Amino acid sequence: MNKAKKLDILGESARYDRCNYLNSSVESFLRSKIPGIYHASTANGCTVPLFKVLMTNKCSNDCKYCINHNKHQFNRVEFSPEELVSIFLDYYQNRCVEGLFLSSGIPNDAENSMENMVEVVSKLRSEYGYKGYIHLKILPGSSYDLIKRAVSLADRVSVNIEAATPEGFSELSSTKKYDTDIIRRINWIKKLLKRDKNLAPSGQTTQFIVGATEETDQQILDRVNWLYKKMNIRRSYFSPFEPMKHTALESHEEPPPKRSPRLYQADYLLNSYGFSLDQLFFDEDDNLKLDADPKYYAALSHKELFPVEINDAPYEELIRVPGIGKISASRIIRSRKLGNCFEKLDDLKNIGVVIRRAEPFIKLNKSYQSTLEF
């Protein structure tokens, strides 16, 4: 099979690995007509084209959600390291992409598959002098030595955790072990990156599959919180489960469309806003409410903290107000230091506060701006 046909197959297969926060419809809209090109989101909200591809769709694992599982009879193909290097350099030199996102199925054992991926990255770095962005997936079960090589070559690495609990993970696969194949590798990466700040400078991330098991949002976010605190995970991605034909879960119900976006919002509160897990609100089924964002429900469930006086509240209190983000909170603090006083809602609107959300939770000069029925 020629390289173009392989690229059609393996570029499409790579779309299930997340490298951004975009929902499926937006990602499909942004996806290039050129096979293998996807867009990753950056910290400042821009999107960057990456060459995102699998080395092979051959796999010996039996993951129930994955089209590449070992019992599926379909066209299996693979790239050699030399083929992948050639395709990427062609894309890069023609300014089609700005980086590489490389993953793979596991045909026989993780060691051989991971070694092929590392060889691709090594050739790009040492033989061709490529110094741009590389995100390298660490395959479950990879050896410590190969992981050490991977983090020395890549800007970012990731191990897909897929589930929040060992029990949930065992529902998805019988050929991979949660504690040894996943958590142990995440811990190895953490220790390597802690030892040398030059390794994988963009850190490690992970991905959850949302809705493939009965795991609740609280279980997912509890694991997310643990990963941030104990494993120094930089980002978590929440991939909504998609039932696919020829998989064991093809008849399984899809999660509500808003579930993954709400998890991203809650994750941001934990990872960027300094919220603790017990400050979030979960319903009687231990899931996030879908009709409004988690910050709003967190405020409703802690009415003793509100309303906040805009003219003297510290930054940490301001960012807990719905409608006030980190940027607008910083602008409030900066303006107050210059001796300014906020007297009208328009004063806040002019610096980026979303008034319709913030109004019931704030005071201006000790005056309530509206009433809120808690």
N, C-alpha and C positions, 0 to 999 in steps of 0.2 A: 504494500500500500504506500502511495506517495505521501510526502510530508503534508501537503495541503489537506488531504482527506483526513489524515491523523489529527491535524490541527482542528478541523471542524468538530471531530468527536471529542477530543480531550480538552479543547477550549470550552465547549458546552458543559462538559462534566465538571469543570472547575467552578461553575457558578454557584454551587452549593456551599463553598467555603466563603465566609464573609470577610470582607476587608473594609467595610463601611457600615454606616447606620441607615442606609437607604432601604425603603421597603421594596418589595419585589417589582411593583409596577414602575416605580421611579428608576430602579436599576435597569429594567428592561428598556426603558426609554433612552437612558444614557448609554447603554451598551452599543459599542461600535458595530458597524456592519462587518468590519474586519474581524475574523475569528480570533478569540483569545484576548481581546482588549476589553477591560472593565475599568470602572472608576472607583478609586478609593477616596474616602473623605479625609481631609487634613484637619489639624487642630483649629485653623482659622475659618473652616467652613468651605474651603475650596475643594474641588474634586480633581484628582490626578489620574491620568490614564496609566494602567498597569498591564503588563502582559501576564495574565493569570491562566495557568494551565496545569493539568496533571501530567506527570511523566508517563503514567500508564493507568488504564482502567481495569487492568487485571488485578484481582484481589482474592485473597484466601479467607477474608473475614465474612461473617454472616450478618452484618448489621441490617436490622429489619427495615430501616427507613431508607437505605441506600440502594440506588439503582445498580451499583457495581458489586452487589453482594455475590458471594461465591456460587450460589445456585442458579443465578440468572444466565440463561443461554443467549448470548448476543455477541456482537462483534467486539472482540478484545484487541486492543492495539497498544503500542508503547513507542516512546521516543528513546533513542540512544542519547547519551549526554551530548555528543557532537551535534546531533540534529537540533536539539533544543537550543544549544549555544548559537548555532547558525541562524535559526529563526528569530531568536531574541535580538541578536545584533542587527539583523536586517530591519526589524521593527524600530529599534532604538536609533540606528543611524539615519533612518528616514523620518524620525521625529514622530512616530506613531505612538510611542509609549515613553514613559519617564522612569519606569522601574519594573521589577519582576516580582511576581507572587507565585511561588512554586510549591506544589503538593503532589501527592501520588497515592495510588492504590498500593496494596502490599501483596504481590503475587505469591511469594513463598514465605520469606521471612523479612522482618522489618530492617534487619541489618543491611541486606543487599539493596533494598529499595532506597533506604536512607543514604547509603554510600553513593548511589547514582545521582541523587539530588545534590549531595555535597560536591560531587565531582563537577556538576554543571556550574555551581557557584564558584568553585575554586578556579575553573578554567576562565570564567569571566573576569575574576579579580586578578589572577596572576599572569595569564597568557594574553589577555586582551586589555588589561588596565582599566576595566570598568569600575568606576567609583560611585555609581549611583545607588538608588534605593533597592534593597532586596528583602522581601519577607519570605522566610523559609518555614514551612510546616515541619514540625518534629513528629515523626510517625510514632504511634504507640508501640512501646517495646524496643525503641532504638537504644543502642548501647551508650554508655557514658562517654566513651572516647569520640564517637561520632557526633554526639550532642556538643561536646567541647569544641570540635572542629566547626560545627555549624554556627555556633554563637560567635566564633572568631571571624566568620566571613559575612554573616548576614547583619542587616540593620535591625531587623525585628524577627522574632521567632514565636511560634505558638503551638500549643498542644490542644486539640479539641477535646474539652471535657465532656461535652454532649449532654450530661445529666447532672443533677444536683446531688444525687445520693447513689451509693453503691447499688441499692435495690432498683432504682430507676435505670441505672446503666445496664444491669443484668437483664432487664426487660428488652433492651435494645440489641444486645450482642452477647453471644456465649463464647466467643473466641478472643475477647479482650477482657482484661481484668482492671477494674477501676483503680484500686489502690496501688498496684504495681506498674501497670502499663501507662497509666495516666498521671495520678498524683505523684508517684515517685519521680517521674520525668520532669514534671513541673517544679518539683523541689530541687532537683539537680540543677535546672536552669537558674532558679533563684539563687542558689549558692554560687554558681559560676559568675553570674552578673554582679553579685554583691562583692565578690573577690576582685573583680577587674571591671571598672566602669567603662572601659573601652569596648568590651564585648557587647554585641547587639545593643547599641546605644539607644535604640527606640524601645527596648524592653521586650517583654513577652506578653502576649494576649491569649485569650481563649474564646471558645464558642460553645453556646448551649443550643440544643434543639428544643424549642418551646412547643409543647402540646402533643408530643409523641407518647408521653406517659401521663400518669395521673399526678405528677409532681405539681405542687402548688407554687404560686408566685413567692410566698414566704419562704418555702424551701429553696427556691432558686436564688433569691436575694440573700438568704442566710449563707449559702455557699459562695455567692459573689463577694459578700462582705468578708468572709474568711480568706478568700483568695487575695483580696486587696491587702488585708492586714498581715496574713501569715506567709503569703507567697509572692508578694510584691508584683502581682499582675497589674499591667498598665491599663488594659481595657478588656471588657467582656462584650461579646457580640451575642445577640439573641436572634437566632434564625428560626422563623416560624415554620413548623412542620408542614411539609407538603406531601400528601399521599400520592405515590407514584405507582403506576402499573408495574406488575412483575416484582413487587416487593411484598413482604409479609404484612405490611401496614397499609396496603393500597385501599382498604375499606375504612381505615381509621378516620375519624372526624378531624377536620382542620380546626385550629384554634381561632377564636374571634380575631378579626383583622387588627383591632386596637391593642391586643394583648402585648405583642412585642414592643410597640411604641411606648406603652405604659412602663414596661420593664426598663427600657432605655432611660426614661425620665426618672424612674426611681433609682436606677443605677447611678445616674448623674448626681442625684442628691447625696448618695452615699460616697461616691468617689471624688466629687468636686466641690460639693457644698458643705461637707462636714456633718451631714445628718447621721444619726445612728439608726440602726434597724428598728429599734423600739419607738422611734419618732414617726415612722410610717404607719399608715392605716391600712388594715386588711379586713375584708369582709368575713362573714361567718364561715366561709369555705377557705379562708387564708389566702385569698387572691386580692389583687388590687382592683379597685373600682375602675370601670372602663369609661364612665360618662364624664369624668374630669381628671385632670392630671394629679399625680400623687402629692405634689406640693400643696395643692388646694385642700385635699383631704387631710394631709398632715396638720395643716393650720386649723381646720375644723375640729380635729380630734385633740388639739391642745389649746383650747380657748383661753386658758389662763395666761398665755403668752401674748395675747392681743387685746386691744389694738396697740400697735407700736407707734411711739411718738417719733416722727420723722426727724425732728430738729435736735434730738439728743440721743437716739438709739445707736448703740455700737454697730459696726459692720455685721457682726455675727447674728444680730437680731434682724437687721434689715434684709439680709438674704433669705430669711425664712418667710418673708411676706410674699404671698402670691403676686405675681406681676412685677416684682423687683428682682432683677438678676444681678450677677456679680459686677457687671459693668455699670449698671445704673446705681447700685449700692456704692461703688467706689466714687462715682460722680457726686453722690449726695455727701459723702464724707469730705471730699475735696472742696466742694462748694461751701460747706459749713466752716472748714478751716480758713476760708477766705473771708469769713464773717457774714456770709449770706444766710438768710432765714427763709424757709419755705412757708409761704402763707396761703398759696392757692394750689389747687390740683393741677392747673396748667403749668405751674413751675416744675412739677414732677414729670408731667407729660413731655415737656421740652427736653428732658434729659434721658428719656427712654423708658420711663415707668409705664406699664400697661394699667391705666387708671381703672378700667372696668373690673379688673381682677383685684387690684390692690386696695381700692377705696374702702371696702368694709373692714379692712384689717389695720387701718392706720389712723393716726391723729395728726393734726397740724396745729401747733401752738395749743395743745390740750383740747382741741375741738374735734369731736367725732365728725367724720366726713359722710358717713351713712351708717345705718344700723344693719346688723347681720343677725339673722335668727339662727343661733347655734342649736 
